[in-house]
Amino acid sequence: MILRVGLTGGIASGKSTVARTFARLGARVIDADRVVADLYRPGQAGFEAIVKRYGEDVLRPDGGIDRPKLSSVALATAESAAELNALIHPLVIAEEARMIADESSEGANGIFIVEATLLLESGGRDRYDRIIVVDVDPETQLKRAVARGLEEDEALRRMARQMSREERLELADYVIDNRGSAEETERQTRNVYEKLKAELRSK
């Protein structure tokens, strides 16, 4: 018996920190960014799809995909970003489902959490039993993104390409407010995890 949970939030909202806490508590956490990185390796389906669509200009000298260069080409406009997402998201979704199915077939049960920035934008509401949104206000998002090294214009561009805060919150089953201290965020995360365990037991 398993509970499939999607974990998302805007850029610089603190999803990865919350995901690490869930993992420490015992959840099985799948990082969509790592799935993408694996799919982008030479010989994998994502690599083949990217090269077929964008050509070898997006490759590094060592033959791997140059992700910053790919982003500059494929995320230049909303239309080009949607095209890249349509190309890669189905592969990522299929790989996540395979990973969960493999563990489940081996007798594993419990809470599986998939952490992904564009989880809701790619139709994730229908793929998961529950959705957790890590929430911060846009001003905090921007401040944290810049502190991490992003240029302000780039951070604003990425925020504009994501679902609005209001839309995310509307689709959430659970919300973790990450505007406060690390201790407060962890307390909320533990509380949500206890609720997820209760839901799993009742299935």
Secondary structure, DSSP 8 states (H G I E B T S, - for coil): -EEEEEEE-STTS-HHHHHHHHHHHT-EEEEHHHHHHHHTSTTSHHHHHHHHHH-GGGB-TTSSB-HHHHHHHHTSSHHHHHHHHHHHHHHHHHHHHHHHHHHHHTT--EEEEEE-TTTTTTTGGGT-SEEEEEE--HHHHHHHHHHTT--HHHHHHHHHHS--HHHHHHH-SEEEE-SS-HHHHHHHHHHHHHHHHHHHHH-
